[in-house]
Amino acid sequence: MTDPTRILLADDHVLVRRGVRLILDNEPDLTVVAEAGDGAEAVELARTRHPDLAILDIAMPRLTGLQAARQLIRLQPDLRVLILTMYDNEQYLFEALKSGASGYVLKSVADRDLVEACRAAMRGEPFLYPGAVTALIRNYLDRAGQGEAVPDRAITDREEEILKLVAEGHSSKEIADLLVISIKTVERHRSNLMAKLGMKDRLELTRYAIRAGLIEP
């Protein structure tokens, strides 16, 4: 018998974590070794608990699941990541795949799909729900028909961190304290964000952050 897959579970809703844990701990080859209430806590726990697999909600405080996924994969390149979300949304799906996630599972069918998604991820295989496969094929055909390549992300990871915090209503000083950088650096990143995205105020940045899945509306 091989050791069970060690899982880090991150979701800011305690009841969701409890339900997901019940599904996972009922399987002999899967075990939840750590739970986090937000993306930043997930990154911290990964440093000490060394999970094999991280299951991350998208919409979480401090760091989203997508931001956490990128940090976790940089921290532990062999870590598998699954995104577990209520959003059947093509933009989130594509961002999840670009972040390095092995799969995208909808909470509405987690009782049916999550265990198989975990096992597929640990085999090195992607897991996508049927609608996601359709979206990927449609996107590929559209881009191929137009002779387009998939665009790079418009903003850097640090700019994305600052965008999320700005949209959550934090002041420049609060952001500087949270990220351990100077207020001047925060203001420079914020100015760069405005220029790159063609926006002029916090409201427009907040709307963009909602569309990008960084905060919930």
Solvent accessible surface area in square Angstrom, and as a share of the most:
residue,aa,sasa,rsa
1,M,226,1.01
2,T,126,0.73
3,D,129,0.67
4,P,54,0.34
5,T,20,0.12
6,R,86,0.31
7,I,0,0.00
8,L,1,0.00
9,L,2,0.01
10,A,1,0.01
11,D,2,0.01
12,D,47,0.24
13,H,96,0.43
14,V,83,0.48
15,L,136,0.68
16,V,45,0.26
17,R,34,0.12
18,R,138,0.50
19,G,33,0.31
20,V,9,0.05
21,R,83,0.30
22,L,130,0.65
23,I,46,0.23
24,L,0,0.00
25,D,66,0.34
26,N,120,0.62
27,E,42,0.19
28,P,110,0.69
29,D,54,0.28
30,L,6,0.03
31,T,43,0.25
32,V,5,0.03
33,V,24,0.14
34,A,8,0.07
35,E,55,0.25
36,A,1,0.01
37,G,23,0.22
38,D,17,0.09
39,G,0,0.00
40,A,15,0.12
41,E,60,0.27
42,A,0,0.00
43,V,10,0.05
44,E,92,0.41
45,L,43,0.21
46,A,1,0.01
47,R,139,0.51
48,T,98,0.57
49,R,95,0.35
50,H,116,0.52
51,P,0,0.00
52,D,51,0.27
53,L,0,0.00
54,A,0,0.00
55,I,1,0.00
56,L,0,0.00
57,D,9,0.05
58,I,1,0.00
59,A,10,0.08
60,M,7,0.03
61,P,62,0.39
62,R,117,0.43
63,L,17,0.08
64,T,0,0.00
65,G,0,0.00
66,L,9,0.04
67,Q,7,0.03
68,A,0,0.00
69,A,0,0.00
70,R,27,0.10
71,Q,45,0.20
72,L,0,0.00
73,I,43,0.22
74,R,147,0.54
75,L,66,0.33
76,Q,34,0.15
77,P,109,0.69
78,D,109,0.56
79,L,8,0.04
80,R,90,0.33
81,V,1,0.00
82,L,0,0.00
83,I,0,0.00
84,L,4,0.02
85,T,0,0.00
86,M,131,0.59
87,Y,51,0.19
88,D,99,0.51
89,N,56,0.29
90,E,70,0.31
91,Q,86,0.38
92,Y,16,0.06
93,L,1,0.00
94,F,44,0.18
95,E,35,0.16
96,A,0,0.00
97,L,55,0.27
98,K,93,0.39
99,S,7,0.05
100,G,40,0.39
101,A,11,0.08
102,S,22,0.14
103,G,0,0.00
104,Y,0,0.00
105,V,1,0.00
106,L,23,0.11
107,K,48,0.20
108,S,96,0.62
109,V,35,0.20
110,A,8,0.06
111,D,115,0.60
112,R,153,0.56
113,D,14,0.07
114,L,0,0.00
115,V,21,0.12
116,E,74,0.33
117,A,0,0.00
118,C,0,0.00
119,R,78,0.28
120,A,4,0.03
121,A,0,0.00
122,M,68,0.30
123,R,135,0.49
124,G,46,0.44
125,E,76,0.34
126,P,104,0.65
127,F,32,0.13
128,L,36,0.18
129,Y,13,0.05
130,P,99,0.63
131,G,38,0.37
132,A,0,0.00
133,V,65,0.37
134,T,75,0.44
135,A,5,0.04
136,L,51,0.26
137,I,95,0.48
138,R,111,0.40
139,N,38,0.20
140,Y,152,0.58
141,L,108,0.54
142,D,74,0.38
143,R,58,0.21
144,A,58,0.45
145,G,71,0.68
146,Q,123,0.55
147,G,71,0.69
148,E,87,0.39
149,A,85,0.66
150,V,95,0.55
151,P,75,0.47
152,D,133,0.69
153,R,73,0.27
154,A,65,0.50
155,I,14,0.07
156,T,68,0.39
157,D,45,0.23
158,R,83,0.30
159,E,7,0.03
160,E,16,0.07
161,E,27,0.12
162,I,0,0.00
163,L,0,0.00
164,K,3,0.01
165,L,11,0.06
166,V,0,0.00
167,A,13,0.10
168,E,68,0.30
169,G,50,0.48
170,H,51,0.23
171,S,51,0.33
172,S,16,0.10
173,K,123,0.52
174,E,85,0.38
175,I,0,0.00
176,A,5,0.04
177,D,90,0.47
178,L,96,0.48
179,L,33,0.16
180,V,135,0.77
181,I,42,0.21
182,S,60,0.39
183,I,83,0.42
184,K,159,0.67
185,T,29,0.17
186,V,0,0.00
187,E,79,0.35
188,R,127,0.46
189,H,30,0.14
190,R,44,0.16
191,S,67,0.43
192,N,57,0.29
193,L,0,0.00
194,M,38,0.17
195,A,82,0.64
196,K,104,0.44
197,L,33,0.16
198,G,67,0.64
199,M,31,0.14
200,K,158,0.67
201,D,55,0.28
202,R,85,0.31
203,L,102,0.51
204,E,44,0.20
205,L,0,0.00
206,T,28,0.16
207,R,127,0.46
208,Y,47,0.18
209,A,0,0.00
210,I,50,0.25
211,R,134,0.49
212,A,18,0.14
213,G,3,0.03
214,L,6,0.03
215,I,25,0.13
216,E,87,0.39
217,P,138,0.87
